[in-house]
Amino acid sequence: MKFASRNRWIIVATAHYITIFFFTQLNFYIAPFGISILITGMLLSFSSLTLNHLQGSFSLIPVAFLIDTKTPFPFGSSLLTLIGLHYIAVLVRYQLRRESEGASLATALAANLAIYIAYTFLAAANLGTEGINAFQIAMNLLISSLLIALINLHYQRALIEILGIFGINIAQEQRQSR
């Protein structure tokens, strides 16, 4: 179990991949309604607030590369966005109690908003502004935020339980990482 404890980022990245796969499928089915759900802020929140900063960034790198393959933006833009937001969240978490459910939700919603803003500017810079519809972006952000508010706590608890199956006690490791 020492391998799992040192490499818990692999377990978290795998869980993030499964979550992204599920929401990619959901987005496929709701696309005819003009809705697209982005839950990357929720993934970033868990990695930034629960894992130590190095393990959290390791868990986000494969996620960022997966997102990069699905967007028309320059390669690495998602990596820079996610890692930048991750380290901002890590700096803020030292001011807050990491185990707080409210801090987790606030971080997830703020990160999701920042990701929407960054992707909107990337789209405007790389693709032009003709296809950007502010109302649709606002509706997608609202729907994504509501969904994150509903499932964030369950997602956090499920990942902690999954890590517990591998013998990783997050609460104990948080105290060791400080």
N, C-alpha and C positions, 0 to 999 in steps of 0.2 A: 504494500500500500504506500510505501515511500515514493515510488514512481508516480502514483496518482496524485499524491500531495504536491510534489514538485512540479508536475505537469498538469495541474488542474485546469489550465487554460485550454487544453485540448478538449476536455470534457465540456467546458463552457462553449467553446467555438463550435463543437458538434451540435450542441443544443441550439445555438444561434442559427446554424445552418438549417436545422430541421424547422425552426420557427420561420425562417425566411422562405423555405420551400412551401410551407403551409400558406403563408400570406401571399406568396407569388401565385399559387393556385387560386386562392380566394380573389385576388386582383384580376385574374383571367376571367373568372365567372361574373364579376361585377363591372368589368370594363364597359359593356354595352350601356350601362347607366351613367357613364362618365365619372365613375368613382375610382380612386386609387388610394389604397391605404399604405402608409409608410410607418413602420414600427421600429425603425432603427434607433430612435431615441431611447426606447425601452431596453434594447440590447445594450446600448452604451451605458445606460444607468446601472444595470447590474454589474457590468465589467468594471466600471469606474468606482462604484461605491462599495462593492462587496469584495472584490479581489484586490490584492495590492497593485500598485501602479504598473509594475512590469508584467505580471500575469494578466492584468486587464488589457494592456496594450497588445500583448501577444494574442489574446482571444479576439481582438477586434481586427487585427491585420488580415486574417483570411476572410472575414466578413466584408471588409472594405474591398478586397480584390474581387469577391463575388459580386458585390454591387457595381464595381467598375465594369464588369463584363456585361451588365444589363443596362448601362447608361451610355449615351453617345458622347459623354464628356471625355476630356483628355485622361489617359490612363494615369492613375495615381491621385486624381482629384478627390475621390471618395476616401482614399487612405489619408490624405492630408486633412480633410475635413473631420473624419472620425477621430484620428489620433490627436488633432488639435483640440477638439471638444472633450476628448477623454482627459487630457491633461488639465484643461480648465476645470473640469468636474473634480479631478483629483485635488487640485489646489483648493477648491471650495469645500471639499469634504472634510478637510482638516478643521474647518470652522464649524462643521455640523457633526451631529452624531450619526455615524454611518448606518447604524441599525434602524434608524427611523424610517418608517414607511412613508411619512409625509415628504421627507427629503428625497426619497427614491422617486416618488411620483413627480415632485417638482422638478427634479433633475431630468427625468424622462421627458416631461412636457417641454421644458426649456430647450433640451437638446434637439427634440423633434422640430421645434420652431426654428432653431438655428439651422438645422439641416434643410428644412424647406426654404429658408431664405438663401442659403448658400447654393442650393440646387437651382433656384430660380435665377440667381445672378449668373451661374454657370450656363444655364440654358440661354439666357439673354446674350451673353458674351459669345457663345459658340454657335448657337443656332439662329440667332436673331430674335426680335421681339414680336414677330407677326403671329406666331402660334401661342403666345402666352396669354392666358385668360385669367385675370386676377380673381374673378368670382369663383371659377373652378378651383384654383389653387386654394382660396380661402375655404371653400367647402370641403376639399380633401383634407386640409389641415384640421378643420373642425371635426370631421368624422374620425380622422386618425387620432386626434387628441382624446375624443370621447372613448374610443376603443382602448387606447392606452390606459385611460383612467379606470376602465372596467377590468382590464386583465393584468395590469402591472403587478399588483400584489400577488396574484395567483402564479404569475410567471416567476417572480422572485422566489416564492416558497417552493415551487416545483423544482427549480434549479438547485436550491439548497438541499432539498430532499434527494435529488439525483446525486449531488456531490456526497451526501451522507451515505448513500449506498456504496460508494467507493471508499468509505472510511475517512472522509474529509470533513472535519468540524470547522465550519467557516468562522464561527464566533471565536474559537480558540486561535485559529490562524490569524485573525485580524489583530488580536493582541500581540502576537509574535511579530507581525509585520511592522509594527510601529517602532 
